[in-house]
Amino acid sequence: MPKGVCHQSDLGEDAMKEYIKTLKRVFAVDIKLNFDLLDFECKKDFIEENLWIGTEDNTVKKNIKNLINDYYKLYRSQLRKQAVENFVNDIIDLRIDNIDLMLSRSELLGFDFYRERQAVIIEIEDLYKMLKGKEEMILQKFKEEFYAQVFKASKEKNDVISYIGNNRFLICKIRVDNIEQVMKRVLLTLEKKWDLDYRISIGDIYDMPGIEAITYSFRDADNYLKIGKRFLPGEKIYTFEKMGMYMVFDNLGKFEKEKILRYIRQAVEYGKQNRIDVLDLLQKYYENKFVMNKTAADTGISSSKIKEIFSKIREVSNLNPARFEDAIKFYIAAKIYNR
């Protein structure tokens, strides 16, 4: 390739025109190309038929044609990736009024509509720091390498991965039974490649076609991520199993939250005065499905003594741990209190 000619990653029409100007200057020939042909479905022969090069030197013509065709390959690739990003953003924003159009787009982009999928958000806390002050092409190169690393780790070529803006990527993940293990593998791969702060949130699975499932699953993942960063900032991967109890607490009204936390403080204070780890007792009670005998066996405290403790807790907190609904509130509040 002649000196001064390079492949560019900013592949818009303006950039293509600048590329043609560079070729004109380097080869010292006139070049004319119909820019209406900038379509990622263009074929090589069709482009060459509409390309005019003002020279009789066949070697020069061949070099210019090869360079322009290489550029078009990059352009087609970029357009396809942009189409995928637009498609995924339309899904998560529920812009799917015309389902026939969405089906056509999904087919063109290789998104099998009928495969069961769920949403996985990967948020990179320090992405802006790494890219601050850099040109757009740096982000494009990072995205390319990011996609490659995720595909390598997940070992699923039918996943659809897209940058959804800010510091987030979305995987439209083909359903697998061990998704948390898969995403742990992805996390380790990314951490090994870039020393950045990652958070992964896995949305639920819905019994509906892939496009609609991703819409609802994305909402779950987005919610788990927001709540997880507040209540479990040390966690790297968020799922419903981890976040469910915190979501229950988060959905309570402000007064109800303050009341429960006040009650738990009173119960903890009672425990300290009587040398009883109330929070540990409640933890064991919850883990044993609120079965008193099993809790007694695990803690070494007799069932009658546990009943007495719960009665005292009820007096100071107005919540009865022996009652299922109150026990759930207590357990969640205890988790928040310990945080």
NUMARVO-76688 format. One record per residue: x, y, z of N, C-alpha, C in turn. Coordinates in steps of 0.2 Angstrom, whole numbers, plus 5000, padded with zeros to 4 digits. Layout:
NUMARVO-76688
XYZXYZXYZ ...
***
This chain:
NUMARVO-76688
500449945000500050005000500450065000 500350114996500750174995500750215002 501350245003501350285009500850345009 500550355015500050405016499350385015 499250315013498550295012498450245018 497950245022497750205027497050185028 496850135031496150115032495950155038 495350185038495150225043494550195046 494350205053493750175056493150225056 493250285055492750335055492450325047 491950285046491750265039491150305037 491050365039490450395036490650425029 490150455026490250475019490750535019 490750575023491250625023491950595024 492050545028492650515029492850485022 492350455019492550415012492750465007 492450525007492650575002493350595004 493550605010494250625012494750575010 494450505010494950455008495050455001 494550464997494650474990495150534988 495050584992495550644991496250624992 496350584997496950554999497250514993 496850474991497050424985497250464979 496850514977496950564972497650594973 497850614979498450654980499050604980 498950544983499450494983499650464976 499150454972499250424965499250474960 499150534961499150594957498650574951 498050554952497550534947496850564949 496450574944495750594946495350524947 494950534952494550474954493750494955 493350464952492650484953492250424955 491850434960491450374963490750404965 490250364964489550384965489450364973 489350414977489350404984488650384986 488150384982487550354983487550274984 488150254982488250174983488450154990 488450204995488750185001488150145005 488150085003487650035006488049975008 487949945014488349885016488149825012 487649825007487549765003487849774996 488249824995488549834989489049774988 489049754981489549704980490149734976 490749694976491349724973491249744966 490949694962490949714955490449774954 489949784957489449834957489849904958 490249904963490649964965491149984960 491449934957491949944952491649974945 491049944944490749974938490550044938 490450074944490350144945490950184948 491550154947492150194949492550204943 492650274942493050294936493750314939 494350294936494950314938495350344932 495550404932495850434926496550424925 496650354923497350334921497350274917 497850264913497850204909498350154912 498650164917499050124921498650074925 498650014922498249954925498449944932 499149944934499349934940499149984945 499150044943498850104948498050084949 497750074943497050054944496850004949 497249944948497149894952497249904960 497849944961497949964968497350004971 497150054967496650104969495950064970 495750014966495149974967495249934973 495849904974495849864980495849904986 496149964986496050004992495350024994 494950044988494350064989493850004991 493949944989493549894990493749874998 494349875000494449865007494149915011 494149975009493750025013493050015014 492749985008492049975008491849915013 492349865013492249805018492149835025 492649885027492549905033491949945034 491749985029491150025029490549975030 490449925027489949875027489949845034 490549825037490549805044490349855049 490549915048490349965053489549975052 489249985046488549995046488149935049 488449875048488049815051488049825059 488649845062488649845069488249905071 488149955067487750015069487049995069 486849945064486149925063486049875069 486449835072486349795077486249845084 486649895085486549935090485849975090 485649995084485050025083484449975085 484549915082484049865083483949845091 484549835094484449825101484249875106 484349935104484149995108483350005106 483149985100482449985099482049935103 482349875104482049825108482049845116 482549875119482549885126482149945127 482049995122481550055123480850035121 480749975119480049955117479749985111 480250005107480050035100479949975095 479349935097479249875092478549875090 478249935088477549935086477449895080 477949895075477849855069478249795070 477849745072478249675073478449645067 478149655061478349625055479049655053 479149725054479749755052480249735057 480149725064480649695068480849625067 480349585064480549515062481049525056 480849565051481349575046482049595048 482049645052482649665054483049615058 482749575062483049525066483349475062 482949455056483249405051483849425048 483849495046484449525042485049525047 484949535053485449545058485649475061 485349425059485549355062485249345069 484749385071484449385078483849335077 483949275079483449225078482849235083 482249265080481749285085481449235089 481549175088481149115092481649085097 482249105097482749075102482549115109 482549075114482449105121483149135123 482949205125483549245127483449275133 483949305136483849345142484349405142 484249455145484649515145485249515150 485849525148486349535153486749605151 486749645157487049715156487749705159 488249735155488949735158489049815158 489149835164489349905166490049915168 490449965164491149975166491250045169 491350045175491350105179491850155177 492450125175492950175173493050185166 492550165162492650165154492750235152 492450285155492550355153493250385155 493550355160494250375162494750355157 494550295154495050265150494950295143 494350315141494250345134494250425134 494350455140494250525141494750565136 494550605132494950645128495150605122 494950545121495150505115494650515109 494850505103494450505098493950455097 493350465093492850415093493150345091 493650345086493950285084494250235090 494450275095494650235101494150195104 493550225104492950185107492750125102 492750145096492650095091493050035092 493750045092494249995093494149955100 493949995105493849955111493149915111 492649935107492049895107492249835103 492649835097492749775094493149725098 493649745102494049705106493549675112 493149715114492649695120492249645117 491949655111491449595109491849535108 492449535105492849475104493049445111 493149475116493349445122492749415125 492149445125491549415127491349355124 491349355117491249295113491749235115 492349255116492849205117492649175124 492449215129492349185136491649145136 491149175133490449145133490449085129 490849075124490849015119490149005116 489749065114489149055111489149115106 489149085099489249135094488549165092 487949135094487349165093487049215097 487449235102487349295107487349355102 486949405104487049475101487249525106 487849555105488149605109488149665106 487949715110487849785108488049835113 488349895111488549945115487849985116 487650005122486950035122487050105125 487650135125487750205127488050205134 488350265135488650285142489250235143 489150195148489750145150489450075150 488950065146488549995146488549955140 488649895140488549845135487949795137 487649775132487049725133487149665129 487149605132487149545129486449515128 486149505122485549465121485749395121 485749365127486049295128485549245127 485849195123485449135122485449095128 484849075130484649045136485148985138 485448985144485848925146485648915153 485748855156485548845163486048865168 486748875166487248895171487448965169 487049015168487149075165487649115170 487549115177487949145181488649125181 488749055180489449025179489749055173 489349055167489649085161489849155162 489449195165489649265166490149275171 490349235175490949235180491549225175 491449185170492049165166492149235161 491549265159491649325155491949375160 491749385166492049435170492849425171 493049365172493749355173494149365167 493849355161494149365155494249445154 493749485155493749555155494249585160 494249565166494749585171495449575169 495549515166496249495164496449545158 495949565154496149605148496249675150 495749705154495749775156495649775163 496149815166496049825174495549885175 494849865174494349915175493849885180 493349925182492849905187492249885184 492049815184491449795180490949775185 490349785183489749755186489249715181 489049655182488649615177487949605181 487449625177486749605180486349565175 486049515178485749465173485049465174 484649485169483949485169483649415169 482949415171482549355171482449325164 482249265164482049225158481249235158 481049245152480249255150480049205145 479449175146479249125141478849165136 479249195131479049225126479549235120 479349255114479849255109480449305111 481049295108481649325110481649405110 481349435105481349515106480949535112 480349515113479949535119480249515125 480549455125480849435131481449475133 481849495128482449545130482149605133 481649635130481349695133481249695140 480849645143480749635150481349615154 481749575151482349545155482749605156 482849655151483249705152483049755157 482349765158482149805164482349775170 482249705171482549665177483249685178 483649675173484349685174484549755176 484249795173484349865175484149885182 483649855184483349865191483849835196 484049775194484549735199485149775200 485449805194486049845194485949905198 485449945198485350005202485349985209 484949935211484849915218485449885221 485749845217486349805219486949855220 487049905216487549955218487449995224 486849995226486650035232486749985239 486449925238486449885244487049835244 487349815238487849765238488449785234 488749845235489249875231489849835230 489949785234490549735234490449685229 489849665227489649615222489849635215 490049585211490149595204489649575199 489249525202488649495197488049495201 487549525198486849535201486349495198 485949455202485449415199484849425204 484249395202483649405206483749365213 484049315213484149275219484549315224 485049355222485449405226485049465228 484649485223484349555224483649555226 483249495226482549495227482349525234 482749505239482549535246482649615246 483149635243483249705243482749745239 482549715234481949745230481349755234 481249705238480649705243480649765247 481249775250481349825255481349895251 481649895245481749955242481049985239 480549935238479949955236479449975242 479649975248479249995254479350075254 478850105257478850175257479350195262 479550265262480050295266479850275274 479250295276479050285283479150215285 478950165281478950095282479650075283 480150095279480850075279481150105286 481050165287481250195294481050165300 480350145299480050105305480350035306 480450005301480749935302481549935304 481849985301482549995304482650015311 482150055313482150075320481950015324 481549975322481349915326481949865326 482249855321482849815321483349835326 483449905326483949935331483749915338 483149925339482849905346482949835348 482849785343482949715344483749705345 484149735341484849725342485049745349 484849805351485049825357484749775363 484149755362483949705367484449645367 484649615361485149565361485749575364 486049635363486649655367486649655374 486049675377485949675384485949605387 485649565383485549495385486049445382 486549465379487149425376486849375371 486449405367486049365361486249395355 486549355350486549385343485949375339 485549425340484849425337484849415330 485349455326485349455319485549385317 486049355320486249285318485649235319 485249245325484749205326484149205321 484049265319483549285313483849255307 484449255306484749225299484649155299 484849115305484749045305483949025304 483549065307482849055307482549055300 482849105296482649115289482949055285 483549045286483848985282483548925283 483248915289482848845291482148855289 481948895285481248905282480748915288 480948955293480548975299480348915303 480748865303480548805307480948805313 480548815319480848825325481348765328 481148705327481548645329482248645326 482248655319482848655315483348715317 483048775319483348835321483748815328 483348785332483648765338484248725338 484148675333484748625332485348665330 485248715325485748745322486148795327 485748825331486048875336486148855343 485948795345486048765351485648805357 485148845354484648875359484048835358 483748815364483148775364482548815361 482048775358481448805355481048855360 481048835366480648875371481048935372 481648935372482048995373482049045367 482049015361481949055355481249085355 480749055357480049085358480049135363 480449125368480449185373480849245370 481349235367481749285363481349325358 480949285354480549315349479949355353 479749335358479249365362479449435365 480049435367480449495369480549545363 480749515358480849555352480249595350 479649555350479049585348478849635353 478949635359478849685364479249755362 479849745360480249805359480149835352 479949795347479949815340479249815337 478749785340478149775338478049735331 478649695330478649645325478749575328 478349525325478449455328478849415323 479449395325479849355320479549285319 479049265324478749195323478249205317 478049265316477549275310477849285304 477649245299478049245292478149315289 477649355289477749415285478249465289 478149455296478649505300479349475300 479349405300480049375299480449395293 480049405287480349425281480549495282 480149535284480349605285480949615290 480949575295481549575300482149555296 482149495293482749475289483049525284 482549555280482849605275483149665279 482749685284483049745288483649725291 483749665294484449645297484949645291 484849625285485349635280485549705279 485049745278485149815277485549845283 485349825289485649855295486449835295 486549765293487249745294487649775288 487349805283487749835277488049895280 
***
